[in-house]
Amino acid sequence: MIDELQKRAEEAEEAGDLPAALELWKERSRGDGAEIFLLKYGSVAVKLGKWDDAEVAYTEAIRLCPETANATFRSLTKSLMGCVWLHRADKHHLAAAATAKEWFLKSLDDKRCAPSLSLLGAACAKLRDADGARAAFEEAIALDPEYEEAIYNLAVIEKETNPRKARELLERAIQLDPNRASAHGLLGLICQKMKEPLPAERHLRRALEIDPKDYWSSLYLATLLGTLKRNSEAEQAYINATQVRPDLEAGFEFFARFLESIGKFAEAEGERGKIPAPPSIQ
């Protein structure tokens, strides 16, 4: 049965009033069933970037959940704590990733499941441990052959050393989630590198159809169209990329080089003139 405080917290969260929802979940977590509502409190704290509050919430939830309690709940809570450390922006990224890895390993001690293994792989990837990441993603897929997140992340690991395997993995990921722009974009790039322009263009355009603000897919598409001598289309793709991320130098520089290659030297200088100045050092 939903009590009045829980109802108000849910309504505030659904309305997007996260600060109010945070306080309501915090208050509700002081009563019965506290461990469940601490997870709600921690979740909203993460959305607000209140990392310390989220850490406190999950720490208390773990304390309230003894070793004899439900293994699934213990594993979930420890994975959520790992996610706090994996994504928090207030700590050095490598130190935070190392702490996240420890929590995911603790989660897996309670219950081995594909989501926690995939998160462990993400932490290993941040720590530049490709072998550890690969092993975690492969085990996740072995446990759940349709776990798309692990399939996609394994493709990211494999893309440099084994592009054919990465391509196969991305094709599987797209079958499971046809609307994942990042999978289409990466598959398009791999096809482009494998000298297969037709599928490369198809997947890059699909990525942009899903997410028109996908900067890298716009840039890769522009490069591909330039190599195919479809100059007007390439020019428009470069314009799209630089409009999405006018703060990045790469798009303007690549655009300028393309314009020079087709004899538009004045236009190339104009694009280089738009390159943002580096931040001043105080």
Secondary structure, DSSP 8 states (H G I E B T S, - for coil): ---HHHHHHHHHHHTT-HHHHHHHHHHHTTSTTHHHHHHHHHHHHHHTT-HHHHHHHHHHHHHHS-TTS-HHHHHHHHHHHHHHHHH-SSS-HHHHHHHHHHHHHHHHHH---HHHHHHHHHHHHHTT-HHHHHHHHHHHHHH-TT-HHHHHHHHHHHTTT-HHHHHHHHHHHHHH-TT-HHHHHHHHHHHHHTT-HHHHHHHHHHHHHH-TT-HHHHHHHHHHHHHTT-HHHHHHHHHHHHHH-TT-HHHHHHHHHHHHHTT-HHHHHHHHTTS-------
